[in-house]
Amino acid sequence: MSDDEITLTAGDAEVTVQPGNGGRIGGLRVDGTELLRQGERFGCFPMVPWCGRTRDGRFRDGATVRQLPLNSPPHAIHGTARDGAWSTARVGDGEAVITYDLVEPWPYPGRVTQQIALTPDSLTLTMSVEALDSSFPAQIGWHPWFHRNLGGEDVRVDFTPAWQEERGDDHLPTGVRVDPRPGPWDDCFGMPGGVDVTLTWPGQLELNVASREKWVVVYDEQEAAVCVEPQTGPPNGLNTAPRQVTPIEPLEAATTWSWRRL
């Protein structure tokens, strides 16, 4: 099956999937309006098998210390799957399933599966990581780049986190939880009841980012876009909050974006 760009449509919603470019969502158009920043690095890419920065590119698995390439020196950032070519498993009516086999520089064999499901008013992304041999720590997340402006007023970001992870000078959480602070942010927040963040482009569109996971990074320290990133653990989570994947227990997560016109 071709691994070129896949286009799914439902009502007046259209999503493009780019298996060959890191398994990312290349675009999401609602009634002809593109919601995601365009470009090879943008859209919405999967963060797997870790999210955000891993300190010094090192993590411990039992007594073994593993070293990852420092692709955001002095740290390793956003996993390896966004840099690889995924394969298309199937494409159906409003749905696509793509897969990626974890290879070097990730030190463990595994498989990632991502399902993209579109309806006229929502997009659901579901991802799982499966260990093929030995168990390993992992994280799952998504990194969408939503346009700050759709031609009217700038987007407003609304959410009520229980805490904010204090950010050190190295951009990593210090381990201290603080009361949420005003933006701009490149910060991780805790939402124990599940991620629930609403983006509102006044007079145009409201979009809600939801997930059962309790961690979200909000990044709006740049001019063109706002990123709302649900994930299964905080940055540096391979060290501080690892989720173990075993051959019989995969790690799975999902996020749903739902929208309505204003």
Secondary structure, DSSP 8 states (H G I E B T S, - for coil): ---S-EEEEETTEEEEEETTTTTEEEEEEETTEE-B--STT-SEEEEBS--SEEGGGEEEETTEEEE---SBTTBEESBSGGGS--EEEEEETTEEEEEEEE-TTSSS-EEEEEEEEEETTEEEEEEEEEESSS-EEE--EEEE-EESBSSSSB-EEE---SEEEEE-TTSSEEEEEE----SS-EEEEE-TT-EEEEEEETTTEEEEEEESSSEEEEE--SSSEEEEEEESS-TTHHHHS-EEEBTTB-EEEEEEEEEEE-
